[in-house]
Amino acid sequence: MPEAMPVATKKLGLALGSGSARGLAHIGVLRALREVGIEVDVVAGTSIGALVGAVDAAGKLDMLAATFQRFDWRRMASYFDVVLPRSGLLDGAKIGALVRAHVPPENISALSKPFAAVATDLASGEEVVIRSGDVIEAVRASISVPGIFTPVRWNGRILVDGGLVNPVPITAARSLGADVVIAVDLNHEIVAAKNLKPLLARDRSEEASGFSPWAQTIAQSVRELTVHLRQRAMAAAAPVASSPAPTEPMPNIFEVLLAAINIMESRITESRLMLDRPDLLIRPPLGHIRFLDFDRAEEIIEIGYRSAIAQLAAFARVRPPSL
């Protein structure tokens, strides 16, 4: 029977999960790891986890944190490159430019450590682990939420968000050679915390002025159409005494789509974690953080940091901090 691998020779992998704005917690987790002296050897990321992972592998994590800490809704709106009608509402090119500003190397092989981004083949439904090629295209493919961002063409495939198949890419980290894996799951509290009702509920009429005039026109048209249809529906229902009056408006198309994706990813994560457990699982309590709450960067990063610190004492028994 072969002897167990000495702890000192083990390669540490980090699996950063999907979760949109909740993914800023990955920055806090990475800060905590460094604070206690734990060096990550390989990084795999899905969706926002791929974005943060690529920036970390380029050694620009603090710069990314500073960028998001300056975010407000007006600035975030500037990254919404609306392309209606297409295979997605947003092109994603401006997000790519944001990543490029923080990732100088153009090729994954030029990063300081092995990196992989997880995407989904839209035609076959297969998981695609991108370990080579252009960093920005890999990240753009991994974050391409269906219906929101346009898909990415890559090696003859049409790729979308990796969260559809592998929201917490533990297997991808192992494919990079990791013997020990720390995984960060951002979605476990989402449904339980009723984060889905609705996802974009805050009043942002003032902040919406940061959008381009065309985007503002579209948004206003959607609001007016929603009000008109709701009034017609209420008028039609009024004569029916047995029908209770609606207590709240129906969610819009964005809320429905994003809520459905959140539900799906949280359930897929539960199933995959039953089959492939990491050596350490960090689950920051982010049920109150919504899909686009990037303007709460400091809070989210701090939650990730505190959650990681709380778990690292147990991890020390698997891999000593000196490694």
Salt bridges, closest charged atoms under 4 A:
ASP41 OD2 - ARG319 NH2 3.51
ASP56 OD1 - ARG34 NH2 2.07
ASP56 OD2 - LYS113 NZ 3.69
ASP62 OD1 - ARG31 NE 3.99
ASP91 OD1 - ARG86 NH2 3.98
ASP121 OD2 - ARG157 NH1 2.73
GLU126 OE1 - ARG157 NH1 3.37
GLU127 OE1 - ARG272 NH1 3.34
ASP134 OD1 - ARG100 NH2 3.21
GLU137 OE2 - ARG140 NH1 3.61
ASP185 OD2 - ARG283 NE 2.87
GLU270 OE2 - ARG267 NH1 3.40
ASP276 OD1 - ARG174 NE 3.40
ASP293 OD1 - ARG202 NH2 2.71
ASP293 OD1 - ARG204 NH2 3.31
ASP293 OD2 - ARG296 NH1 3.24
ASP295 OD1 - ARG202 NH2 3.24
GLU299 OE2 - HIS288 NE2 2.90
GLU299 OE1 - ARG296 NE 3.00
GLU302 OE2 - ARG306 NH1 3.66
